[in-house]
Amino acid sequence: MTTNEYFEDLFNRVNLKIDDKERKLIENKQTELRVALRGKLILKDDFLTGSYRRHTIIKPKKEGEMFDVDIFVAFDKKEYGEKELKELRSLVAVALAEIKKENPKFGINSINDSQRRSVCVEYGNNFFIDVVPSIEIEKDKLYKIFDKRTLAPVNSNPKLHAQLLTDANELTGGKLVPIIKMLKSWKREKCDYMKSFHLELLAVEILGGEKALSYSDGIVKFFSEASTKLKTACLKDPANSDYLIDAYLDTDGTRNQLLSLIDVEKKYANDAIKFEHDGDSEFTLIEWRKIFGSDTEKDENRIDPYISSGPIVINKSPARPWCNVQSSH
C-alpha cells in the first residue's frame, strides 16, 4: 500500500457516504422545516450551517450514533435582541411542536427540547435536525449566536465561515476538506476536548493559502504549524476579531495537553515523510498509523430509502434514545 492509498482509504472510512438521492432527501427535510418555521415565527433569516453545510461532517463511529444537520433561525435584534437563549429556545420549541402536529407527512418522530442551545427535530435512528436560535445583527454579515459550551452570546457569522472554507478548499486543489475529515477522526480518537470548529478554522489558516501537493504534505504542515499557533490563544474569529476561537483551551485547562499531543504527532509525521523520501513504504505507513490508526476497519453507513411519511433511517439498527449521543462533527 502506498502512502496516498493509505490516506484515500482513511478518508473513505471516515467520510459520511451520502449519494445524490440521500442528499436530496436531507435537503428536502431541512428546506420544508425552514419554510414551516417561517410560517410560525417572525424571522429575519434562516440558513443551513454546521459541518454538514461545510461538507466536513464525518461518519458516526459506532452503530446507533447520530449525525446532525444544523439550522440557524435568526430573530430580529430590535424585537428579540435582549431576550435570553432560554426564551428563544422556548419560542422555537413551541413552533416546532405545532409544525409536527399539523404536518404528519413531514415524518417528524418527536421534538426534543432538552438540549441547552438548540431544539432537536427527530426523524430516525441516527439523523436529526438541530434548530439553533440566533439574533441577526447585520444580514449576511453578523449574528449573535450562543457558544455551545458556555452558552454565552457571541457575535459571529456562520455564513462567512462556510464561504472561507469553500474558498480555501479550492485553493488547496480540493484536498483541504478531506484532510479536515481525517483530522476530525484523529481528534475524535485522541483529543475530543478540542472543538471541531476550532480544528476546522485552524486547518483553514494553516493549509488554506496554497495548493496542497499531497495529503501527507498537508498533514505534516498542519502538525508543524499547529504546535506554534496553539501555544497561546490567538485564533481570531474571521467575523469578529474580538473573539478568540481557541481561548476555551485555557478555560478548560487543556492547552498544554493538546500541545504535548501535537508535538508527538509532529514527530511521527516528520518521520513518516523522511521514510517516504527514502523510499521505505513499510516504515512510512507505520508512522502514519501511529497518528491515524489501523487501515483495516471497513464499514458503511448509509441512509435507507425514505418510504411514505415514515422516519429517516440510517442503518437498520434498533431504535435508540434520541439526541443523547454526541454527533460526529
C-alpha positions in Angstrom: 0.0 0.0 0.0 1.3 3.4 -0.9 1.0 6.5 1.3 -1.6 8.0 -1.0 -3.6 4.7 -0.9 -3.4 4.7 2.9 -4.9 8.2 3.1 -7.5 7.5 0.4 -8.6 4.5 2.4 -8.6 6.5 5.7 -10.8 9.2 4.0 -13.2 6.6 2.7 -13.5 5.1 6.2 -14.4 8.4 7.9 -16.3 10.1 5.1 -20.1 10.0 5.6 -21.2 8.4 2.3 -24.4 10.1 1.1 -25.5 9.6 -2.5 -27.5 12.1 -4.5 -30.8 10.5 -3.6 -30.0 10.6 0.1 -28.6 14.1 0.0 -31.8 15.3 -1.8 -33.8 13.7 1.0 -31.9 15.6 3.7 -32.2 18.8 1.7 -35.9 18.4 1.3 -36.3 17.7 5.1 -34.3 20.8 6.1 -36.0 23.0 3.5 -39.5 22.1 4.4 -38.8 22.6 8.1 -37.3 26.0 7.4 -40.3 27.0 5.3 -42.7 25.8 8.1 -40.7 27.8 10.7 -41.1 31.0 8.7 -44.8 30.5 8.9 -44.7 30.2 12.7 -42.1 32.7 13.8 -41.2 36.2 12.8 -37.7 35.6 11.5 -35.1 37.9 9.8 -33.2 34.9 8.4 -32.8 31.1 8.4 -30.0 29.1 6.9 -28.2 25.8 6.9 -25.0 25.7 8.9 -22.7 23.3 10.8 -20.3 20.6 9.5 -22.9 19.2 7.1 -23.2 22.6 5.4 -19.4 23.0 5.3 -19.0 19.4 4.0 -16.8 18.4 6.8 -19.1 16.0 8.6 -17.7 12.6 9.3 -19.3 9.2 9.7 -20.6 8.3 13.2 -18.1 5.9 14.7 -20.5 3.4 16.2 -23.8 1.9 15.2 -26.5 4.0 16.8 -24.5 7.2 17.0 -26.1 10.1 15.2 -25.1 12.9 12.9 -27.0 16.1 12.7 -27.9 18.9 10.3 -27.8 22.4 11.9 -30.3 25.1 11.0 -29.9 28.6 12.3 -33.0 30.7 12.8 -32.3 34.4 13.2 -34.7 36.7 15.1 -34.9 40.5 14.7 -32.5 42.3 17.0 -34.9 45.2 17.6 -37.7 42.9 18.9 -35.7 40.0 20.3 -32.2 41.3 20.9 -32.5 41.4 24.6 -34.1 38.0 25.1 -32.1 35.2 26.7 -31.3 32.0 25.0 -33.8 30.1 27.1 -36.7 32.4 25.8 -35.6 32.0 22.2 -35.4 28.2 22.5 -38.9 28.1 24.0 -40.3 30.1 21.1 -38.6 27.6 18.7 -39.8 24.5 20.6 -43.4 25.7 20.6 -43.3 26.4 16.9 -41.8 23.0 16.1 -44.4 21.2 18.3 -47.1 22.9 16.3 -45.4 22.0 13.0 -45.1 18.4 14.0 -48.8 18.2 14.9 -50.0 20.0 11.8 -47.7 18.2 9.3 -47.6 14.4 9.9 -46.3 13.9 6.4 -43.1 15.6 7.4 -42.2 12.3 9.2 -41.1 14.0 12.4 -41.0 11.5 15.3 -40.7 13.9 18.1 -39.3 17.3 19.3 -36.6 17.1 21.9 -36.3 20.5 23.8 -34.0 19.2 26.5 -30.8 20.4 24.7 -29.1 23.5 26.1 -28.6 25.6 22.9 -30.9 24.1 20.3 -34.1 22.2 19.8 -33.8 18.7 18.2 -36.1 17.5 15.5 -36.0 13.8 15.5 -36.6 11.8 12.3 -34.9 8.4 12.7 -32.2 6.2 14.2 -29.2 8.5 13.8 -30.1 11.5 11.8 -31.7 14.7 13.2 -32.0 18.4 12.6 -30.9 20.8 15.3 -32.6 24.2 15.2 -30.4 26.8 16.7 -31.8 30.3 17.6 -29.7 33.4 17.0 -30.2 37.1 16.6 -29.5 38.9 13.3 -27.2 41.9 13.9 -26.5 42.7 10.2 -27.9 40.5 7.5 -25.3 38.0 6.0 -22.6 39.7 8.0 -23.1 39.3 11.7 -25.3 37.3 14.1 -25.5 36.9 17.8 -25.1 33.2 18.4 -24.6 31.2 21.7 -21.4 29.3 22.5 -22.1 25.5 22.7 -20.1 25.1 25.9 -20.7 28.3 27.9 -24.0 29.4 26.2 -22.6 32.9 26.3 -23.7 35.2 23.5 -21.0 35.7 20.8 -21.1 37.9 17.7 -20.1 35.8 14.7 -21.1 34.8 11.2 -21.5 31.1 10.3 -22.2 32.0 6.6 -18.7 33.6 6.4 -17.1 30.5 7.9 -18.6 28.3 5.3 -17.6 30.5 2.5 -14.0 30.8 3.8 -13.7 27.1 4.0 -15.1 26.6 0.5 -12.6 29.2 -0.9 -9.7 27.7 1.0 -10.6 24.2 -0.2 -10.5 25.4 -3.8 -7.0 26.9 -3.3 -5.7 23.6 -2.0 -7.0 21.8 -5.1 -9.8 20.1 -3.1 -7.6 18.5 -0.5 -8.4 20.7 2.5 -11.9 19.2 3.2 -10.6 15.5 3.0 -7.7 16.5 5.3 -10.1 18.1 7.8 -12.2 15.0 7.8 -9.1 12.9 8.6 -8.0 15.3 11.3 -11.5 15.2 12.8 -11.3 11.4 13.0 -7.9 11.8 14.7 -9.4 14.4 17.1 -12.3 12.1 18.0 -9.8 9.3 19.0 -7.1 11.4 20.7 -8.3 14.8 21.8 -12.1 15.0 21.7 -11.8 18.0 24.1 -10.7 20.1 21.1 -13.6 21.8 19.4 -14.3 20.6 15.9 -15.0 24.1 14.7 -11.6 25.2 16.1 -9.9 22.4 14.3 -11.5 23.4 11.0 -10.6 27.1 11.3 -7.0 26.2 12.3 -6.7 23.9 9.3 -8.0 26.7 7.1 -5.5 29.1 8.5 -2.6 26.7 8.1 -3.4 25.0 4.9 -5.9 27.2 3.0 -3.5 29.6 1.3 -1.9 27.4 -1.3 -2.3 24.1 -3.3 -1.6 21.0 -1.3 0.8 18.7 -3.2 -0.4 15.6 -1.2 -2.3 14.6 1.9 0.9 13.7 3.7 2.5 17.1 2.9 -0.7 18.9 4.1 -0.9 16.9 7.3 2.8 17.4 8.1 2.4 21.1 7.6 -0.7 21.1 9.9 1.0 19.5 12.8 4.2 21.5 12.3 2.5 24.9 12.4 -0.2 24.0 14.9 2.5 23.4 17.5 3.3 27.1 17.2 -0.2 28.5 16.7 -1.6 26.7 19.8 0.9 28.0 22.3 -1.4 30.9 23.2 -4.9 31.9 22.4 -4.5 33.7 19.1 -7.0 32.3 16.5 -9.4 35.2 15.8 -12.9 34.6 14.5 -12.8 35.9 10.9 -16.2 37.5 11.6 -15.3 39.1 14.9 -11.7 39.9 15.7 -12.5 40.4 19.4 -13.5 36.7 19.8 -10.6 34.2 20.1 -11.8 30.8 18.9 -9.2 28.9 20.9 -9.5 30.7 24.3 -11.6 27.8 25.6 -8.3 25.7 25.9 -7.2 28.0 28.7 -10.6 28.0 30.3 -10.8 24.2 30.1 -7.1 23.7 31.1 -6.4 21.6 28.1 -3.9 23.7 26.2 -0.7 22.0 27.5 -2.3 18.6 27.0 -3.1 19.4 23.3 0.4 20.9 22.8 2.1 17.8 24.1 0.0 15.6 21.8 0.7 17.8 18.8 4.4 17.6 19.4 4.2 13.8 19.4 2.2 13.7 16.2 4.5 16.2 14.6 7.5 13.9 15.2 5.6 10.9 13.8 4.5 12.9 10.7 8.0 14.2 10.1 9.4 10.6 10.5 6.8 9.4 8.0 7.9 11.9 5.4 11.5 11.1 5.9 10.9 7.4 5.4 8.7 8.2 2.3 11.5 10.3 0.8 13.9 7.4 1.5 11.6 5.0 -0.4 10.7 2.9 2.7 7.0 2.5 2.3 6.7 0.0 5.2 8.1 2.3 7.8 6.2 5.3 6.3 2.9 3.6 6.9 4.0 2.5 10.4 4.5 6.2 11.4 1.2 7.3 9.9 -0.7 4.5 11.7 0.7 5.9 14.9 -1.3 9.0 14.3 -4.4 7.8 12.5 -4.6 4.1 13.5 -5.1 0.9 11.5 -6.3 0.8 7.9 -8.2 -2.5 8.4 -11.6 -1.2 9.5 -14.2 -1.4 6.8 -17.8 -0.3 7.3 -20.6 1.6 5.6 -23.2 4.0 7.0 -25.9 4.9 4.5 -29.5 6.2 4.6 -32.2 3.7 3.9 -34.7 4.7 1.3 -37.3 7.1 2.6 -40.7 5.3 2.5 -44.0 7.2 2.6 -44.1 9.6 5.5 -42.1 7.5 7.9 -38.9 8.5 9.6 -35.5 8.9 8.0 -33.4 5.9 9.0 -29.7 5.3 8.7 -28.8 1.7 9.1 -31.4 -0.8 10.2 -30.4 -0.8 13.8 -32.8 -0.9 16.8 -34.3 2.4 17.9 -32.3 4.3 20.4 -32.9 7.3 22.7 -32.6 10.4 20.6 -30.0 13.2 21.0 -28.2 11.5 23.9 -25.1 10.6 21.8 -22.8 13.3 20.6 -22.9 13.8 16.9 -19.7 13.3 14.8 -18.8 16.9 13.9 
